[in-house]
Amino acid sequence: MNIELKTFSGLTAGDVRYIEAFTIPQLNRTRKIWIYLPPEYSQGDSKFPVIYMHDGQNLFSPDTAYSGHWAVSDSLERLCSAGETRGAIVVGIESDAHRETELVTLTDDCERYLQFIVTTLKPYIDSNFRVLPWRESTAIMGSSYGGQTAIFAALKHPEIFGLVGAFSPSWHVTAAVVAEYAKQYPIKYFICAGAVEGEWVARNILRNYTPGFTPNYKLVAQALEAQGQEVRLDVDDYGAHIEQYWARKFPQAYQYLFPTNK
C-alpha cells in the first residue's frame, strides 16, 4: 500500500495531516483518513492515546465539513494549552456515499468496516505513530449512525476499544442488542443526546421519522450499566442532532474518558 501522509493547510487548529486514499481491503474501497497530532508530539518521544472517529471530514475544519464541524483539534489545543491534558492522537475516517451501510450496525458493510478499523487501520497507526496501543488508551467516537457504531464496535471488539463516545446515537443499537454481548472487559461509555432530539430530527431532518431517540439511548445506557459497565449519560434539554451540539459536548466526553492523561 502506497501511503503518503500530507499536511492539511485549511482552516484548523493544531497539526492535522491526512492520507488521501487509504485502501479498505475489506470493502474494496479507498477513503481519506485524517490524523491530528497533539502539541507535544513533535517535542519528544512520548506516546499518546488514540481516538478513532467516524465522519472525519466534519471533525477539524469548516473547509471540509458538509454540515458544520466538531472543532476537535481546537478543543484539544485549548485543553493542552490550559495544562488540562497532554492530548491524544485523533484518527478520523472520512465518510462518503456508503455511510448508510457502513455505519448502520447489523449490516455486512458495517461488519467489514469495523474489521477494517481493527485489522488494517489500527495496525497502521500503531506502527507509524507513537501511540499507547492498549485498549485502555483506545477510544472510538461518533455521532448519529456513527454514535451507534461506536457502541457496537466496543461490543464486538472489547479487546480493542476500552473507551466509547456516542453522541446522539441512532436507533439500530438497542438494549436487546447490548444484551447479546456478555461483558468481557470493562468499557467506559460517554453517551449524550438532547431530551427532545427525536422531535428535532422529525422536524428538521426526516419528516416521516417517528421520534424514538430518547427512550432508546436511555435503554441502551441502562443495558450497558446492567452489564456492569461505567456509563455517563448526559441528556441535554436543548441538544440538537447537529455538529454544533456535538462540538460542545466533545471536550466533556474527552475529559471524562481520559481523566488522567495530564
C-alpha positions in Angstrom: 0.0 0.0 0.0 1.5 3.3 -1.1 0.6 5.8 1.7 1.6 9.4 1.5 0.9 11.5 4.6 0.1 15.1 3.7 -0.2 18.2 5.9 -3.7 19.9 5.9 -3.4 23.6 5.1 -7.0 24.6 5.5 -8.6 26.5 8.4 -8.0 24.4 11.6 -6.1 24.5 14.8 -3.0 22.3 15.5 -1.2 19.7 13.4 -3.6 17.9 11.2 -2.4 15.5 8.5 -4.3 13.3 6.0 -4.0 10.4 3.7 -5.9 11.0 0.5 -6.8 7.4 -0.4 -6.3 4.8 2.3 -7.3 1.3 1.0 -10.1 -0.5 2.7 -9.5 -4.1 1.5 -12.5 -5.5 3.4 -14.8 -3.3 1.2 -12.7 -2.9 -1.9 -12.8 0.9 -1.4 -10.5 3.8 -0.5 -11.1 6.5 2.0 -9.5 9.7 3.2 -8.0 9.4 6.7 -7.5 12.4 8.9 -4.8 12.4 11.7 -4.5 15.1 14.4 -1.3 15.1 16.4 -1.2 16.8 19.8 1.2 19.7 20.5 3.7 17.6 22.5 4.0 15.0 19.7 6.8 16.9 18.0 8.7 17.8 21.2 9.9 14.4 22.3 9.3 10.7 22.2 6.2 10.5 24.4 3.4 8.1 23.4 -0.3 9.1 23.3 -3.7 7.6 23.5 -5.7 7.3 20.2 -9.3 8.3 19.4 -10.9 6.8 16.3 -13.7 8.9 15.0 -16.3 8.5 12.2 -17.2 11.3 9.6 -13.6 12.5 9.6 -14.4 15.4 7.2 -16.5 17.0 9.9 -14.0 16.9 12.7 -11.4 19.5 12.2 -12.2 22.3 9.7 -15.2 24.1 8.3 -13.4 23.9 4.9 -14.2 20.2 4.6 -17.3 19.8 6.7 -20.6 19.3 4.9 -22.9 20.4 7.8 -20.8 22.1 10.4 -17.7 20.8 12.2 -16.8 19.5 15.6 -13.7 21.7 16.1 -12.0 18.7 17.7 -8.5 20.0 17.2 -9.5 23.4 18.5 -10.9 21.9 21.7 -7.8 19.7 22.3 -5.4 22.5 21.6 -7.2 24.7 24.2 -7.2 21.9 26.8 -3.5 21.3 26.1 -2.7 25.0 26.4 -4.5 25.1 29.7 -2.4 22.2 31.1 -5.5 20.0 31.5 -4.3 17.2 29.2 -1.3 16.0 27.2 -3.7 15.4 24.3 -4.4 12.5 22.1 -3.9 11.4 18.5 -7.3 11.6 16.7 -7.8 9.4 13.6 -10.8 10.5 11.6 -12.3 8.2 8.9 -14.0 10.2 6.2 -17.5 9.0 5.2 -18.9 9.1 1.7 -21.9 7.7 -0.2 -21.5 4.4 1.6 -22.1 5.9 5.0 -25.6 4.5 5.5 -24.4 0.9 5.1 -21.0 1.2 6.7 -22.4 3.0 9.8 -25.7 1.2 10.1 -25.0 -1.7 12.5 -26.0 -5.3 11.8 -25.2 -4.9 8.1 -22.5 -6.8 6.3 -20.8 -3.5 5.3 -20.7 -2.4 8.9 -19.0 -5.6 9.9 -16.4 -5.2 7.2 -15.9 -1.5 8.1 -15.2 -2.4 11.7 -12.8 -5.2 10.6 -11.0 -2.5 8.6 -10.5 -0.3 11.7 -9.4 -3.2 13.8 -7.2 -5.2 11.4 -6.0 -2.7 8.9 -6.2 0.9 10.1 -5.2 0.4 13.8 -2.1 -1.7 13.0 -1.0 1.0 10.5 -1.5 3.8 13.2 0.2 1.6 15.8 3.2 1.0 13.6 3.7 4.5 12.2 2.9 6.8 15.2 3.9 7.0 18.8 0.7 5.5 20.4 -0.3 3.8 23.5 -1.8 0.8 21.8 -3.7 -0.8 24.7 -7.5 -0.9 24.9 -7.5 1.3 28.0 -5.9 4.0 25.8 -8.0 3.4 22.7 -11.3 5.2 22.2 -13.9 5.2 19.4 -16.4 8.0 18.9 -19.1 9.1 16.6 -22.5 10.8 16.2 -25.9 9.6 15.0 -25.1 6.5 12.9 -21.5 6.9 14.0 -22.6 7.0 17.6 -24.4 3.7 17.5 -21.5 2.2 15.5 -19.1 3.4 18.3 -21.1 1.5 20.9 -21.4 -1.5 18.6 -17.6 -1.5 17.9 -16.9 -1.9 21.6 -19.5 -4.6 22.0 -17.9 -6.5 19.1 -14.3 -5.8 19.8 -13.9 -5.1 23.6 -10.3 -6.3 23.3 -9.6 -3.2 21.1 -11.8 -0.4 22.4 -11.9 0.4 26.1 -13.5 3.9 25.7 -16.6 5.0 23.8 -18.1 8.4 23.0 -21.6 8.1 21.5 -23.2 11.4 20.5 -26.9 11.3 19.6 -26.7 7.6 18.8 -29.3 6.4 16.3 -31.8 3.6 17.0 -30.3 0.4 15.5 -28.4 -0.5 18.6 -31.0 -1.4 21.2 -31.0 -2.8 24.7 -31.7 -6.2 23.2 -28.6 -6.0 21.0 -26.5 -4.9 24.0 -27.8 -7.9 26.0 -26.5 -10.3 23.3 -22.9 -9.5 24.3 -21.5 -10.6 27.6 -19.1 -8.4 29.4 -15.5 -9.4 28.7 -13.6 -6.3 29.7 -14.6 -3.1 31.5 -15.6 -0.3 29.0 -16.2 3.3 29.8 -19.0 5.0 27.9 -20.0 8.6 27.4 -23.4 8.9 25.8 -25.2 12.2 25.2 -28.2 13.5 23.3 -31.0 16.1 23.5 -34.1 15.3 25.6 -36.4 16.1 22.6 -33.9 15.1 19.9 -36.3 12.7 18.2 -38.8 15.6 17.7 -36.0 17.8 16.4 -34.9 15.1 13.9 -38.5 14.7 12.7 -38.9 18.4 12.3 -35.6 19.2 10.6 -34.1 16.1 9.0 -36.6 13.2 8.5 -40.1 14.4 8.0 -41.6 11.0 8.4 -39.5 10.0 11.3 -41.2 8.7 14.4 -39.4 10.2 17.4 -37.7 7.5 19.4 -34.2 8.6 20.2 -34.6 9.5 23.9 -36.2 6.2 25.2 -33.8 4.1 23.0 -30.5 5.7 24.2 -31.7 5.6 27.8 -32.5 1.9 27.5 -29.1 1.3 25.8 -27.3 3.1 28.7 -29.3 1.1 31.2 -28.4 -2.2 29.4 -24.7 -1.3 29.5 -24.9 -0.4 33.2 -26.7 -3.8 33.8 -23.6 -5.4 32.3 -21.5 -3.6 35.0 -20.0 -1.1 32.6 -19.3 2.5 33.6 -21.7 4.8 31.8 -22.1 8.6 31.8 -25.4 9.6 30.2 -25.8 13.3 29.5 -29.3 14.3 28.5 -29.5 18.0 27.5 -32.8 19.8 27.3 -31.9 21.6 24.1 -29.4 19.3 22.5 -29.9 19.1 18.7 -28.9 16.5 16.2 -26.2 18.7 14.7 -22.5 19.1 14.7 -22.5 22.3 16.7 -24.1 20.4 19.7 -21.6 17.6 19.4 -18.7 20.1 19.3 -19.9 21.5 22.6 -20.0 18.0 24.1 -16.7 16.7 22.8 -14.5 18.3 25.5 -16.7 16.9 28.2 -16.5 13.4 26.6 -12.8 13.7 26.2 -12.1 14.7 29.8 -14.4 12.0 31.1 -12.8 9.3 29.1 -9.2 10.4 29.7 -9.2 12.0 33.2 -5.6 11.1 34.0 -3.9 12.0 30.7 -2.1 15.0 32.1 
